[in-house]
Amino acid sequence: MVIAMNNRTLNMLVTTAILAFAGGCRSSAADAVTVREKIRQGALVVDVRTPGEFDAGHYPGAINIPLGEIEAEIQRFGRADRPVVLYCRSGNRSGRAKAILEERGFTDVTNGGAYRDMIRL
């Protein structure tokens, strides 16, 4: 089946697809003031990058639980009401980790965003 489209329709479809993809990839990282306050209040700081990325540099006091291990290591997060700050390279993996924890009943999870932002706190 062949569908005929004019250039305008094709451009609209491509633009819509690009915007939908870009919107889905954006992290929803918290602002620095919020992250700093959560850490000051004793939040568990978790780096969800790979062990190699973690070993190359990490936020002081952070623990490393890579995104792919969140489910298997859920007990390391402690109580579901414990404040948790997550971060990664860009904020994308930490955003996905936040969603996983919230699906598992965690109620105080903050996406700290990128490592480079965390070390500036």
Secondary structure as UniProt FT lines:
FT   HELIX           7..25
FT   HELIX           32..40
FT   TURN            41..42
FT   STRAND          44..47
FT   HELIX           51..55
FT   TURN            60..61
FT   STRAND          63..64
FT   HELIX           67..69
FT   TURN            70..73
FT   HELIX           74..77
FT   TURN            80..81
FT   STRAND          84..88
FT   HELIX           92..103
FT   TURN            104..105
FT   STRAND          109..114
FT   HELIX           115..118
FT   TURN            119..120
//
